[in-house]
Amino acid sequence: MQQLAQLQETFYKFYVCTAVRKFFFFLDPLRTEKIAIPDILCSGFLDKLLEREDDADTEDLENNWFSCQSASKVYSRYLQLNKDHNGLLSRDELARYNTSTLTLVFISRVFQECLTYGGEMDYKSYLDFALALEHRNSPQALHYLFQIMDSDNKGYLHSSDLSYFYKGIIQMLATRPFADVPPFNNVQNEIFDMVKPVDSTRITLKDLINCGQGGLVLSILIDINSFWSYENRESLLPQLATKDDTIHV
């Protein structure tokens, strides 16, 4: 932990919060505020936390959540979003996350479901939000996102839930040049084909985890870039293949 000695004193508590939050997000998904020591030891997080920064290259440091560089970048993004400098994020401020690719329908549900202070989000809640979106295919992230999308807390997503979030995508498509807006029924059928739920009329969290594509499924309902990439996947594949061939020449 030699690198911590180089931190500015004003940033130290935010570094600690950033580092600790990853432990709790992934090892305490039920939010009991407790983590078993064996879970910590088996997670591999301690190795990353104790990794010497002078032995790692720049890319490794940026990809290591526990590095000072990474933590500083995460906190800087939070400050950049916080336009009124009050230390909390409003809905409009959070909507600017990731260059404003998330739908307002989803952002509104985040604020309905997550702990807020006077209707605004603190840094700890923001870290959960950021971790979920950066690791969308992990069971913990799927649990986080599923709770937001299951607005009635019924334990599954029905056609009406998918339709509700798809309306957010349609709203964003209306402001962008997009040839054709796929009918909801088409999108719904593709989602159910990807998930293959046990009950063909509803999608549970377990279904999303088991299908191996849960992160993609939820992303195309909440993120305009993910939706666009999915809809244009056939035209994008040749481009990716060309790039791959070029790299290996």
N, C-alpha and C positions, 0 to 999 in steps of 0.2 A: 504493500500500500504506500510505497514511497512517493508515488505520484500525487497523493493527496496533500502532501506538504507544500506542493506548488499551487494549490488552489487559493484563489482569493477568499478571504474570510467571509465576505458577503455571499459568496456562491456555495460555501461549504454545506449549509443546511439543505440547499436545493439539490446538491449532488447526492447527499444521503437519501433524500426523499426519492430521487430518481432511481437510485440503485435498489433501495428496499422495495420499491413498488413492483419491480419485476418479480422478486421473490413471491410477493403476495398475489400478484395477478396469476402467475402460473401454478403456484403451489397451494393456494387457498382460494380456488374458484368459487366456493360457496360463501366466501366472505365471513368466516368465523373469527378472523383476526388472530388465528393460530396456525403455526406451521410445524409439522413434526420434524425433528432433527434428522431422522433417516431420509426424509424426502429432500431436505436441503443437500445432504451429502450425495444423494443419488442424482440430483438434478444437473450437475455439472456447472452450475452457476458460480460456485465458489472458485473453481479453476479460472473462470473468466474474470472474476472479481480480483483475484490475486495475481493475474497475469502481469508480468513486468512490461510496462509500456515502452521502455527503451529497447526491448527485444522484439517488438512488433513493428511491421511496416504500417504506412499510413492507412491503407485500405482495411487492414485488420483492426486498427484502432477505431476507425469509423464504423465498422460493423460490430464492434464489441460494445454492447449497451453500457457496460460498467466502466469504460474508459472515460477519462476526463474530457477528451475531445467529443465523444459521442454525447455524454451528458450535457455538455455545454451547448451542443447543437440543438438538442431536444429543448432545453430551457430557452434558448434564443428564439426558437420557433414560437414558443408560448408567448414570449414577450412581444414578438412581431405581430401576433394575432391580437394581443391586448392593446387595441388602439387608444382606449381612454386611460390606460395606465393605472387602473384601479386594482390590479392584481387578480382580477377574475374575468372570465370570458362570458360574454353574452351570446345569444343564439347567432346574431349577425356576425360576431367576431369568429365564432367557431366555424361558421359556414364558409369562411375563407381558407379553411384547412385544406392542404393539398391542392392549392390553386382552384379552390371552389368547385371540385368535381363531385362532391357529395350532395344528394338531393336535400331540399329544405324539408321535405316530409320526414326523411330520416333524422336530420338534425333536430327537428321538433320533438321526435320520439326520444332521442337521446336525453333531452332536457326533462322530459316527462318521467323518464325511468331512473335517471342517475341522480345522486345526491347533489343538490345545488344550494347556494346561499343567496337568498333574495333573488332566485331565478337565474343565478349565474354560476359558472363552473370554476372550481378551484384547481390548483395545479395537480393535486393528487388524482382527482377525477379525470383530468385531462390525460394524465399518464396512462390510466386504464384504457381510455379511448384510443390513444395513440398505439399502445401495445396491441390492442385488438385489431386495429386496421393494418398494422405492420405484420401480423402473424395470423392472417384471416383463416388459414386452414387448420390451425391448432384447435384441439378440443376446447381449450379455455377461451379462445377468441370466439369460437362458434357459440359457446355458452353465453358469452357477453352479448353478442349480436342477436342471438335468438331471443333473449329476454327483451331486448328492445323491439324486435319485430313481432313478438307474441303480445300484442297490445292488451289482450283480455286475460293474460296469464292462464290460458287454458291448457298449456302443455304441448301445443302443436300449431302449425301454420296451415290455415285453410285457404281456399281459393280467394276468399274475401281479403285475407291478409296480403296475399301476393298482389292482388289488384290494387289495394291501397298504396303499397309502396311503388308499384309500377306507374301510378299516376304521377309520382314525383319525377320519374324518368321522363315521362311524356312532357311534363312542364319544362324540363331542361332541353329536351329535343326541339321544342317550339322556338327556342332562342338560338338554335344552331342549324347550320346547313346539313340536313339529313334527308336523303332521298325518300325513303319510305319508313313510316313508323309501324313496326310490326303489331298486328292485333294482339290484344292481351291473351286470347286463347292460344295463339301460337307460342307465345313466350311461356305460358303456363304449361303447355304440353311438353315443351323442351325441358323445363325445370323438372317436371315429374319423371321424364325419361332419364334425366341425369341422376336423380336421387334414388329412383326405384324404391319408394317407401313401402313399408310392410302393409300399411293401409293405403290403398290407392286414392283415397279422398283427402288425405292429410299428411303433413310432413312433420316428424318429430325431431328433436335435437339428436337423438340417437341415429335416426335415418341420415341426417346431414353428416354426422361424424363417420358413419359406416360407408357412405358412398364414396368418400375420398375426394369429393368435389364441392364440399359444403361451402368453402370460402368463395369459390367462383359463383355458385348459385346465389348466395346472398349479395355478392358484389354487383351482379348485373341488375339487382333491384334497388341498389342504393348509391351506386357510383357511375356517373355518366361515361367516364373513360372505360371502365370495365365493361359496361354495356356495349359501347361502340366497338371495342376490341373483340368482344364475343360475336357480335353481329357481323363483323367483317373478318372473321377468323379465316375463312377460305381464301380471301384475297390477300391476307397478310402472310399466310404460310409460304407462298413462293418467294416473297421478299425476304423472309427469315431464312429460308433455305439458301437463297443466293448469298446472303451475308455470311452464312455458315461455310459455304463453299469457298468464299473469298478468303476467309480466315485460315482455312486449311490448305490453301494453295502453297 
